[in-house]
Amino acid sequence: MRLEYNQNLRLEQRLAQSPQMIQAMEILQLTMPELLDRIALELEDNPFLETPESADSADQNAANSHELPDKREEDHQPDPVELDLENLGNLLEGAPSRSASSSSEESDYDMVQNVAAPEAHTEDSILAEMRMRDEPALVVHNAELIFHFLDARGFLPGGLAEVAEVSGVSYAALDLALARIRLISHPAIGCENLRECFLLQLNALEQEHYVTRKILIDYFDDLLANRIPQIAKAEDLTVEEVRRAIEVLAHFDSRPLGDFEQDYNQTIFPDVIIEENEDGQLDIRLVRDGIPDVRLTRKAQEALERAKGDKRLHAFLLKKIERARWFLDAVQQRRETLTKISQELVTRQRDFLVHGPERMQTLKMQEVADAVGVHISTVSRAIRGKHAQTPQGIMSLKSFFSGGQSTAKGGHRSRVSIQERIKGIVGAEDKGHPLSDEEIVKILRQRDGTKVARRTVTKYRQALEIPSSTMRRAH
């Protein structure tokens, strides 16, 4: 075996991220509620971070201890930093280190704890009502079995026959339980399809609607296709008579469980407020409500000086102080970056904020990143999950960015403004002769100079939940 030394020269690029950079990126992408939780965690974990309120409380406790010199020694409350210094030796020796997995588990647990609990589940509330009405235990059991087969709308796509076949319970017993459920909750729960859903609700009305029932039974497919004249001709009715019969269905529910569903929508807390001042200018400010003013404690340097005799303790304290400073710098950097990006967004989308969606300009993240002087990934992290309160309502910062289509004058028109234009065109059309997507394309090209393909108009129309021209026709 031959041993020898070799010396090589190699050129390479390597991405090295310091702990400060990683922490700054994590803090930057936090929303305001997440930032509040992170600040509370840092205040609890790091003794060298404080708020003005906690500092005033500590000073008040110290003043009270000096005013009562005859107070018993066991009742004396030592200074928090002093207490930490006396016990940091034991802390270094005996405290278990938290692993990344345990920290993640605790974070997940805290997130679950912050989610509001639902008041009552649909199944539980209806079953509880059945028990209060002294329904037989077997009926309640069969009702609970039926709930396991309901879909999100409250339908039984396979009908009671499927439930009976799978469960082994007789059809008659299940039918009795379903009747009790409908009596307590909604007359159409457990229907097989939309046609039966409407028919069950029609049966629950005191007044008989013969034409409406006839349409549901014999002409439901024509109804879905909006073929009103064909229905009128087949039944020897006027279009107006058919239309009045169909208006009855507008009062029915297409989702029987809709009235029982819980609302899990979370409240949106805006991170940025954009307001128009008296001079017509748009002012920008970050929301600071509820965010404490965190700072480095005044006793940090003193504690570091007192620990110079113990190298290990001194290094531990120095690490804690550096971490506190990194956190404060990261919070301040988040504030500055978010402010700069918000100012650039307002500058570029001023017409939209003042006049409405039709004035939205095309804007890419790279343009904002170049103007602010940061990487595009920084812009992406900064706007993640964040919202702004604007003259146009509360909207996500991500919605300020939009692609678009070219115009006849060589410019570009944003996707949002085109969608608003399509909405306006459809709103002003003759309902008796609605415009096709191809006709909308011609209007956009001839009147607005916007070059857009028919399939793009179709995609935008579907995104706006606007039906096709056939379905929009008013007979």
PENORNOR-V235778 format. One line per field, one symbol per residue. phi: phi as a letter, one per 20 degrees, with the letter a starting at -180 (. if undefined). Layout:
phi=???
This chain:
phi=.ddbdcccdcdbdceddfgfffffffffefffffffffffffffedfedbdgfffffffffffffffdfeffffefeffgffffffdfffffedffeeeffffffffffffffeeffffafggfffffffffelfggfffffffffffdfefeoedgemfffffffeneffffffffffffffedbfdfnfebfffgfffffffffeedfffffffedcfffffemefgfffffdlceffffffffffffeeeecgeffdfeedfefedfecddceefeneeecbefdfnefeebfffefffffffeffdfffffffffffffffffffffffgfffffffffffffedfgffedpgfdfefbdfffffffencffffffffefmdccecfeoebfffffebeacfdfeneccffffffffffffffeffffcfefffffgffffeedmeebfffffffffffelefffffefde
